[in-house]
Amino acid sequence: MRSIIVSLSIVLVTASACASGGGASPSTSGAPQRVNRDRNLITHEELSDPGLRAESVLDAIRSLRPQFLSQRGVQSFKCGASTSECQTDADAGNVHASIDNGRILPIQELANMHVNSVIEIQFLPTAAAMQKFGTAALEGPVILVRTVVK
């Protein structure tokens, strides 16, 4: 009976060690480590890449997270008293930018900013942008750019 208990104990300890990752760690196995990155955030580390140092903020976004620049298209209508007088809002659904939580700007303004002056870039989906900026977000996503405090 005692030998069965000892055998079961050995099996349980071995199974427990295997389940908890008792093998070689990823850093010693020679496999490249995958960096987990937030799909809605470009960090200072990513912006510090020497290949990006000569680029504008807009170019860096195109390189690192091109999905930030996807347009939703026209989603709203401005209507007069009659439904036949409805017009689409040309900026509705477009991606806009905000620098240091300032006013909403056209995305092309980021082409005039150098990547060296930026700490991080965050993408706000439409719902979050509308919650933060209200109707100024124009029913579209907003790219928040945090700059270096001078």
N, C-alpha and C positions, 0 to 999 in steps of 0.2 A: 504494500500500500504506500509506503514511504517513497519507494522508487517512482511510482506513478505521479505523486505530488511533485517530486523534484523534476521529473521530466516535463510535466505541465508548466512548472515555473520557468524552466529554461525556454520552452517554446513561447510562453507569454513575453518574457523579456526580449527574446530575439524578434518577435513580431512587433513589439512596441518600439524597439530601436529602428527597425526598418520603416515603420510608419512615421516616425518623427524625423526622418531624413538623416539617419545615422551614417550615411555614406559620405563621400567626398563633397566638400563644399563647392559651389559653382566657381568661386574665385581660384580654386586650386585645380579644377578639372581642365583648364585651358580653353573652355568655351567662352565666347564673348558674352559679356553681360549686357542684357537688354535694359535700356534706360526707359523707365516708365515716365511718360510725359503727359501732361494735361492737354487734351486736344483743343481746349479753349484758352490756353495761356502760352505765351512765348516768354520764357524766362531770360534773365540777364545772362545766365550761362550760355544759352543758345545764341543770344545776340552778340556775345563776346567771341564767337567763332571768327578767326582771322579772315576767312573767306567773305564775311559779311561787312567787314569794317569800312569799306568804301561805298557801301550801298545806302540808298534812302530807306526810310522805314517802310514805304510801300513795296520796294523791291525785296526787302527782308521778309515781309509777310508773304509775298508771292513765292519766295523760295521755301520758307519754313511751314506755312499753313495756308496754302492756296484756297482752301475751303472757306476761309474767312471772307473772301471776296465774292462768293457766290451770291448772285442777285436773286431775289424772290420774284420780282416782277410786280406789276401794278396790282394792288390789292384793294384800293379804295376809290370811291367816286365822290365827287362834289356835285350835289344836285341842287337845282333851283326849285322854284315852286312846282314846276312841272317835271315829270320824269324824263321828258324828251330833252331837257336842258342839262343832263348829266355829263360831266367831263371827268376824265381820269386825272389824278394827281401824278405828274411826271416823276416826282421824287419818292412816291410811296413805294415801300418795299426795297428801296436801294440801301446798300450798306453805307453808313456814315461813320464819322470818327469824332472822338472827343479827346482833347489833350488835357491831362490833369483834371478830369471831371469838369471841364469847361463846356462852352456851348457846342452844339452839334455842328460839324463842319462837313463839307464834301470830302469824300475819300481821297480825292486827288491832292488835298492839302498835305497828306503824308509823304508825297513825292518830294516836298520841299524840306523835309526833316531828315537829318542825318542820324543813322542808327547809333552813333556814339553817345547821343544825348538821351537815350532811352533806357529805363530800368526794366520795364516789362510791358507787354502788349496783351490785352485781354479781349476776348470776343464775347460780346453779350448777344445772345439770341434775341429775336424780336420781342418776346414776352418780357424778358428781363430788361431790355432796353426801354420798352414802354413803361415799365414799372419805375425805372430810375429817372428817365427823362420826360415822361409823359408824351404828349402829342408832338413834341420837338423831335422825337425819334423817327417820326414820319413812317410809322408802321414797318420799320425795317430794323435789321441788326445794327449794332454800333460797336466799333472797335475802340476800346479805351487804351490810350497810350499814357503811361506814367513816365515822366521825364526825371532827369537828375535835378535835384534841388540845387539852385545856385545862389 
